[in-house]
């Protein structure tokens, strides 16, 4: 075995512990911040699994409403306020970076609600796009917002300047995604 191979087999030393006020900060694999689970590797599987579990628990009540022959409009209102609100919690943050497998799991919950209610419901992609556009327009209208400068128009004034990204993780974050959505909407700025 060469010395290079031996060096590559060694584990990297762990970074020194972070301390605040002379007490060490614990390292965790994931934590909940404002209701959203953020994992150490910045993947969203834990958060999406949590959302799906909550939504499936509420599906029981939707099925009960169906048994009581509630009108379809009221069941759609129930779905929108109780189940969809869970599925779309902080959707502008995690949806673009969600894996295909996770998006399929989310779609499965919506399809089961559609079967119970008996009508089509909006897709998560449509909900994400509308909410991301709404949030981006609010940021563009507020010059005091820290992200306001990231939405800079091109000289023509019809499109926004694309945000350069070097990684897929950055490309799937809010600002590059919102810029793309605004440019695709072709609505005057």
C-alpha positions as CSV (number, residue, x, y, z in Angstrom):
1,X,0.0,0.0,0.0
2,X,1.4,3.4,-1.0
3,X,1.6,6.3,1.4
4,X,-1.1,8.2,-0.5
5,X,-3.5,5.3,-0.2
6,X,-2.8,5.1,3.6
7,X,-3.5,8.8,4.0
8,X,-6.8,8.5,2.1
9,X,-7.9,5.6,4.3
10,X,-7.4,7.7,7.4
11,X,-10.4,9.4,8.7
12,X,-10.5,13.2,8.6
13,X,-10.0,14.7,12.0
14,X,-13.2,16.1,13.5
15,X,-13.4,19.8,13.8
16,X,-12.9,21.4,17.2
17,X,-16.1,21.7,19.3
18,X,-18.0,25.0,19.1
19,X,-18.5,26.7,22.4
20,X,-20.8,29.5,23.4
21,X,-20.3,31.2,26.8
22,X,-17.8,28.5,27.7
23,X,-20.2,25.6,27.2
24,X,-20.0,23.2,24.2
25,X,-22.7,23.2,21.6
26,X,-24.0,19.7,20.9
27,X,-23.8,18.4,17.3
28,X,-27.0,16.8,16.1
29,X,-28.1,15.0,12.9
30,X,-31.3,17.1,12.6
31,X,-33.3,19.8,14.4
32,X,-36.7,21.5,14.2
33,X,-36.5,25.2,13.4
34,X,-39.9,27.1,13.2
35,X,-41.6,23.8,12.5
36,X,-39.3,22.7,9.7
37,X,-36.9,19.8,10.2
38,X,-33.4,20.7,8.9
39,X,-31.0,17.8,8.7
40,X,-27.2,17.8,8.9
41,X,-26.8,17.1,5.2
42,X,-29.4,19.7,4.2
43,X,-31.7,17.1,2.7
44,X,-35.4,17.3,3.2
45,X,-36.4,13.7,3.7
46,X,-37.1,13.9,7.4
47,X,-39.2,17.1,7.0
48,X,-41.2,15.6,4.1
49,X,-41.7,12.4,6.0
50,X,-43.0,14.4,9.0
51,X,-45.4,16.4,6.8
52,X,-46.7,13.2,5.1
53,X,-47.3,11.5,8.5
54,X,-49.3,14.5,9.7
55,X,-51.3,14.8,6.5
56,X,-52.1,11.0,6.6
57,X,-53.4,11.4,10.2
58,X,-55.8,14.1,9.0
59,X,-57.0,12.0,6.1
60,X,-58.9,10.0,8.6
61,X,-61.1,13.0,9.3
62,X,-61.6,13.6,5.6
63,X,-62.8,10.0,5.2
64,X,-65.2,10.5,8.1
65,X,-66.6,13.5,6.5
66,X,-67.2,11.5,3.3
67,X,-69.1,8.8,5.4
68,X,-71.4,11.6,6.7
69,X,-72.1,12.6,3.1
70,X,-70.7,16.1,3.5
71,X,-71.0,18.3,0.3
72,X,-68.0,18.2,-1.9
73,X,-67.3,21.9,-1.5
74,X,-67.0,21.6,2.2
75,X,-64.7,18.6,1.9
76,X,-62.5,20.6,-0.4
77,X,-62.5,23.4,2.2
78,X,-61.5,20.9,4.8
79,X,-58.7,19.5,2.7
80,X,-57.4,23.0,1.8
81,X,-57.4,24.2,5.4
82,X,-56.3,21.1,7.3
83,X,-54.3,18.8,4.9
84,X,-53.0,21.1,2.1
85,X,-51.8,23.6,4.7
86,X,-49.7,20.9,6.3
87,X,-48.3,19.7,3.0
88,X,-47.4,23.2,1.9
89,X,-45.8,24.4,5.1
90,X,-42.6,26.2,4.1
91,X,-42.9,24.7,0.6
92,X,-40.9,27.5,-0.9
93,X,-37.9,26.3,1.1
94,X,-37.9,22.6,0.6
95,X,-39.9,21.8,-2.6
96,X,-37.3,22.5,-5.3
97,X,-34.7,20.4,-3.5
98,X,-37.1,17.5,-2.8
99,X,-36.2,14.2,-4.4
100,X,-38.4,12.5,-7.0
101,X,-39.2,9.8,-4.5
102,X,-40.4,12.4,-1.9
103,X,-42.5,14.3,-4.5
104,X,-44.1,11.0,-5.5
105,X,-44.9,10.3,-1.8
106,X,-46.5,13.7,-1.5
107,X,-48.5,13.2,-4.7
108,X,-49.8,9.9,-3.3
109,X,-51.4,11.8,-0.4
110,X,-53.0,14.3,-2.7
111,X,-54.3,11.5,-5.0
112,X,-55.9,9.7,-2.1
113,X,-57.6,12.9,-1.0
114,X,-58.8,13.4,-4.6
115,X,-60.3,9.9,-4.5
116,X,-62.1,10.6,-1.2
117,X,-63.4,13.9,-2.3
118,X,-64.1,13.0,-5.9
119,X,-62.5,16.0,-7.7
120,X,-59.2,17.2,-8.9
121,X,-57.0,19.1,-6.4
122,X,-54.1,21.5,-7.2
123,X,-50.7,19.9,-7.5
124,X,-47.9,20.7,-5.1
125,X,-45.8,22.1,-8.1
126,X,-48.6,24.6,-8.9
127,X,-48.9,25.5,-5.2
128,X,-45.2,25.9,-4.9
129,X,-45.0,28.1,-8.0
130,X,-47.8,30.4,-7.0
131,X,-46.4,30.8,-3.4
132,X,-42.8,31.3,-4.6
133,X,-44.0,34.0,-7.1
134,X,-46.0,35.7,-4.5
135,X,-43.1,35.8,-2.0
136,X,-40.6,36.9,-4.7
137,X,-42.9,39.8,-5.7
138,X,-43.1,40.9,-2.1
139,X,-39.3,40.8,-1.8
140,X,-39.0,42.8,-5.0
141,X,-41.4,45.4,-3.8
142,X,-39.6,45.9,-0.5
143,X,-36.2,47.6,-0.9
144,X,-35.4,47.1,2.7
145,X,-35.5,43.3,2.3
146,X,-32.0,41.7,2.5
147,X,-32.8,39.7,-0.7
148,X,-34.1,42.6,-2.7
149,X,-30.8,43.1,-4.6
150,X,-30.9,39.5,-5.8
151,X,-33.9,40.2,-8.1
152,X,-32.1,42.7,-10.4
153,X,-33.8,43.3,-13.8
154,X,-31.9,43.1,-17.1
155,X,-31.5,46.3,-19.1
156,X,-34.6,45.5,-21.1
157,X,-36.6,45.5,-17.8
158,X,-38.7,42.5,-19.0
159,X,-36.7,39.7,-17.3
160,X,-34.6,39.3,-14.2
161,X,-30.9,38.6,-14.2
162,X,-30.3,34.9,-13.6
163,X,-28.4,34.1,-10.4
164,X,-25.2,32.2,-11.1
165,X,-25.0,28.9,-9.2
166,X,-22.2,26.5,-8.9
167,X,-24.0,23.7,-7.1
168,X,-27.3,21.9,-7.5
169,X,-28.1,22.7,-3.9
170,X,-27.8,26.4,-4.6
171,X,-29.7,26.1,-7.8
172,X,-32.6,24.5,-5.9
173,X,-32.7,27.2,-3.3
174,X,-35.4,29.9,-3.2
175,X,-33.8,32.9,-5.0
176,X,-32.6,31.1,-8.2
177,X,-35.9,29.1,-8.4
178,X,-38.0,32.3,-7.9
179,X,-36.0,34.1,-10.5
180,X,-36.6,31.3,-13.0
181,X,-40.3,31.3,-12.2
182,X,-40.6,35.1,-12.7
183,X,-38.8,34.9,-16.0
184,X,-41.0,32.0,-17.2
185,X,-44.2,33.8,-16.1
186,X,-43.4,36.6,-18.7
187,X,-45.3,39.1,-16.7
188,X,-43.9,42.6,-16.8
189,X,-41.8,43.5,-13.8
